[in-house]
């Protein structure tokens, strides 16, 4: 009986993702997201608005800088079609020098983004990178008014190019 219920739930979730074209996305619960702490370049805490849309790029130390440049070019070319706040979240050590250096690097690498946030390796609270099991970046988190959809590096691009997959483009361009 328990196995049957688990299979039905699994198939229902899979069908929901297929109907929305979202089989590639990991859904993060509101409860998980609300526990996360984000910091600005001035080390002030930052809260995401529950009524706004966000296009969030995740960056850790295992990364492809050319991919970030290509993402910025995509944003630059489609600014008027993307109805979301543009955010970069970087996973770093919690020292001031690294935060300032990373902020300057990211601002130069992705100048079309408006908000640059940080999460720390040695945090006592869970991080977005731990929840998403981020190994290699960039990765994408699309926040649509408290719906959190995470797209991993392997599902983000149309390899061998660094162009977004059609599913990612549809998700980004269909934000209200």
N, C-alpha and C positions, 0 to 999 in steps of 0.2 A: 504494500500500500504506500509506504513512505517513498520507495523508489519510483513508483508511478507518479506521485505528486511532484517529485524532483524533476522527472523527465518532462512532465507537462509544463512546469514553470520554465525549465530550460528552453523548450521548444517555443513557448510563448514569447520569451525574451528574444530569441533568435528571429522569430517571425516579425516582431515589432521592429527590430533593427533592419531587417530586409525590407519591410514596408517603407521605412523612412530612408532607405539607402544608407544605413548607418552600421552595417555589420562590422566595419573596421574600427569603430570608436568604442572606447571604454567609458562607461558612464560612472561618474563620481557622485556620490550622494551629497546632499546639502549638509547632512550631519558631519560627514568627513571634511568637507570644505570649510565649514564654519570653525573648525578646530585649528585651522592653519594660521600661521602668523607670517606676515610679509613685512619687509622693511624697505624704506626708501633709501636713496643715496645718503640722506642725512641721518639715517638709522632711526627714523620715526616709524611707528607701525602704520600700516596702510590697510584700509578696509575696502573691499569691492562692494559697489552699490548693488543692492538686490533688484534694482529696476533697470539696470544698464546691460548692454551687450559688451563683451570683451573678446578680443582676438589676442591670445596670450601665447607667446613663444617661450618655451622652456629651454634653458641653456645650462649645461654642466661642463665639467672640464674635458670630457670626451666629446669633442665637437668638430664640426665641419664649417670653418669660417666662410667658405665659398657658398655654402647652403644659406647661411644667414644673409649674405649679400644678395643672393637671388630672392630670398623672401622679401628683403627690403625693396628690391626692384619691382617685385610683384605688387607690393603695397603702394609704392609710388605710382605705378601705372593704373591702379584701380581704386585709389583713395575715395573717389566719389561714389563708388559702388559698394563699399564696405561700411556697413552701419554698426560700427563697434569701436570701442576704445582700444588703442593699440598698445600692448604691454609686453615687456620682456621681463621674465623672472629668471634670475641666475642663482645657482647653488654654489655657495662659496664658504670659505672659512670666515669666522666672524671678526676679522680684524679690520680696522679703519683703512689701512693702506690698501689692502686687497679690494675692499669695497669701492674706494675712490678710483683705483686703477681700472677695475672692471667697469665701473660706470662710464669712465672716459672712453674706454675701448668700445663699449656697446653703443654709446652715443655716436661714435664715429662709424662703426660698422652698420648700424641700423638707425640712421638719422630721422627716418619717417615715423618712428615710434614715438609716443608721447610720454610714456611712463616706464621707468626702469626700477624694478624691485629686486629684492634679494631674500633668499632663505639660507640658513646656516647649517653646515654639516653637524656641528656639535649641539644642535638644538635639543631641548628636552621634550619638545612637542613634535608630533609627526610633521613631515614636510610633504609637499606636493610631489617631489621627486621620489620619495619613498612609496607613497600611495600609488603613483603611476609606474613604479619600477623602472624609472628612466635609466637607461644604460648609455645610450649615445644620443646626442642632440644635434640639431633642433628637434623638438616635439611641439605639438600644438594643443592648446586647451581653448575650446570655444565655450564661452559662457553666454548663455542666452537667458537672461532673467532667471537666475537660480537653476538652470539646467547646465550641467557641467559635462562636456564631451571631450575626452582626451584622445588624441591621435598620435600614435607612436611614430618614431622616425621611419620605421620600415613601411608604414601605411601612409606616410605624408607625401612622398615623392613618387613620380613616375620614373623609376630607375631605368636606365642609367643616367637620366637627366635629373636635374634638381628642380623640375617643374612640378607643381602640385598635381596630385591625381584628380581626375574629374569629380570624384566623390568629395574631396576636400574643397574644391572650387564651388561645388553645389552647396555645401554646408556654409561656406563663408559668404557667398553671394545671396543666400536665402535668409539671412538674418533680418528680422523686421526692423 
